[in-house]
Amino acid sequence: MTDLLIVGEGLCGLFAAVLASQHGADTTLVAQGRGGLSLSHGCIDILRDRASATTLRTLPQGHPYKLAGGENLDRALKKFLVITSGGGLAYRGGVEEILRLPTALGGVHATSFAPESLARASLGEIKSFTVGALEGFRDFSAELVRRNLARSGFPVPTVVSLPLLGDVPRRDLYAHDLALRFDDSEWRSELARAWKPRVGGLRLLGVPAVLGLWKHAEVIASLEDKLDLTLFEIPTLPPTLPGLRLERLLRRTALVSGVRLIEGSRALGLVDGRSGGERVAGVVVQAAGGPRTFPSDAVLLATGGTLHGGLIARQNGRILESVFDIPVQHSESRGEWTSERPLGAQPFASYGLRVNSEMRPVSDEGAPYFANLYAAGGIIGGSDRAVEGTRQGIDLLTAFRAVESALGVAL
């Protein structure tokens, strides 16, 4: 019997697992597939505009920030920053700050917290910089960054061509390939010698986010020392290294903390018949050797929304949560689930479970479906996280509150 069983291995599920295990709870995490961190920029978006106390108070009552308590956001973020700094991945920013970072398309990403290697390029704080074009790396165009930033009113960078050493593979190089090369100290030293004549006199050099996977901090420190300049990174096409680094840090921290990790299997919810259907009993996992039951005192759903498999649209027009088949409130007309503007707000994006302040899924009347079932992250309805710029903030805050409620403790 585990104290807390978490379903889902994205930012929300991994963060919840680390919190619970570090607080002494016997924790199991079950995931059918990896979460979305490898597709993300690795930043923590709190709100598109500054997340002041006044701004948070103006959100609608059913918004996840309101339900989980905006006053808990600082506490959740402090826990996150302790975990990441302890794992060697420093973040910079603040709840009421806005970092404006260049993107691979030459756009501007507004965020509240970013890995140090990205935050160094906050466009409101720097006056000039150079972008490096890595020769032979097709997933990043320094010229595209330069041209599009010129239209945004921010400093227009110069571009410098930088060689890559070693054999050219028979396929395109990916960011992950280059990151592993940068982890190699001998290759890195040779590369620095090749770059040195081309970057002489530069003070701030931006490159695609390829500066190491396992030895990221060491890579940046050694290159800056050899090149006598400051480096920053710009996230590339997925898989994205800043997101991968965060995923691996949280996953490693969870395992070291004692989390039992079950990957590659779908979880189906179990209801405790002895409680008259008032409690869940755990999940059944479809493993290679057949179904396997994982009993638990409490279950936390961190399975994501419609795009991540946490919500399923049935042929009969109903939308249900995917583990316990909990119904989700939505428009009866499928034509109203999406907008005619593909890049605009989408109604389905705000579909999800209704929860109370303890993160328990509740009915339309406000009664919990089960006394020991909790939900966090994208599976909670009431917000369009992409449009609001609240995705990671909601993940961290609701995971924090759900673990507090499930364990009956203050973290």
PESUL-V252830 format. One record per helix or strand. SS is the DSSP state (@ for helix, = for strand). FROM is the first residue (numbers start at 1). TO is the last residue. Records with the same first field share a line. If there is no record, write none. Layout:
BEGIN
SS = FROM-TO + FROM-TO
END
This chain:
BEGIN
= = 2-7 + 27-31 + 44-44 + 91-93 + 99-102 + 108-111 + 113-115 + 130-134 + 158-162 + 204-208 + 230-234 + 260-263 + 267-272 + 279-287 + 290-301 + 311-313 + 319-321 + 327-327 + 353-353 + 355-355 + 361-362 + 368-368 + 373-375 + 380-380
@ = 11-22 + 37-39 + 53-57 + 64-68 + 70-86 + 116-119 + 142-149 + 175-182 + 185-199 + 216-227 + 241-256 + 273-275 + 306-308 + 334-336 + 347-350 + 377-379 + 385-388 + 391-407
END
